[in-house]
Amino acid sequence: MQRWENGSIKTLRYENIVKLAEALETTPSYLMGWEDFDVYHYDEEGKKFIAEKEELHRMVDEASEQQITLIELLLKLPTPQLEALALLTARSRDDTEL
């Protein structure tokens, strides 16, 4: 362990990382810094928080995909239709700000 910490050992085999994680009652991903939270050491409330965080990330990814799809569809519109849509959107925003 000390040799790994001081840099004498540059890499660890996966099997050794798994063994170390088991000994420390954590996950290999947490040890490697790939997870923000050590789920083994959280109570039910902490695990719920982690699940909610993962769901939020999934929702953001899904929204991003939907935005990309919308932009791709808008780029396919002929210029006059795109200009008309932009004008309607601007008017709609003006109406909601009143």
N, C-alpha and C positions, 0 to 999 in steps of 0.2 A: 504494500500500500504506500509506504513512504517513498519507494522508488518511483511510483507512478506520480505521486504528488510533486516530487522535486524535479520531474522531467526526465529521469533516467530511462523510464519506459515510455515510449512515445504513443504506443497503441496497446489496447487490451483486446484480447479475443472476446467475441460475443459471449461465449460460455462463461468466461471469468466475470464479465459485467453482470450476467444473470446471477451468478453465485454471490457476488458482492451485494447486489440489490436484495436478494433473499436474506442475506445476513443482516442487512440494515433495515429490513422490512419496508422496502420501497420498490419502485419500478426501475427497470433499466432506463427508460425514457427520462425519468426525473433525474437520475444520476448523470446522464449525458447532457442535461439542460434542454431537452426537447419538450418538456412539459413545465408549465408554470407552477403547478401544484403537486404536492406529494399526497396523492389520494389515500394512501394507506394510513396517514396520520390525521385524517379529518373525520369528524363526527358526521352524523347524518345531515346536519345543517350545512356543513362544508361541502359534502358530496352533492347536495342539492344546488348549492351555488355553482359548483363546477359544471353540473349538468345544464344549468341555466346559461352559463357562459358559452358552453359548446353550442347550445341551441341558438343563441344570439349570433355567434359566428356563422352558423349554417344559414340563418335568415339573411345576414348581410351578404353572404356569397350568393344566395338565391336572388336577392334584390339587384346585386351587381350584374348578374347574368340577364335579368329582365331589362335593366337599363341598356345594356349592350344590344340586346335584341331590338329594343325600341329605337335606338340610334341607327341601327342597321336598316330598319324599316323606313325611318325618316329620310335617310340618305338615298333611298330608292325613289322617293317622291320627285315628280317633276318640279322644277324651280317655282312656277306660279303657285302650285298647290302648297309648297313648303312656305312660301312667303305669306300666303293667306292663313296658314296655320299659325305662323309666328305672330301675325297681326291679331288673330283671335285670342291667342294666349296672352298677348300684351294687354288687350282690352279686358280680358277676364281678371288679370291681376290688378288692373286699375279699379275695377268694380269692387273687388274684395278689400282693397285698401281704404275705400271711402268710409 
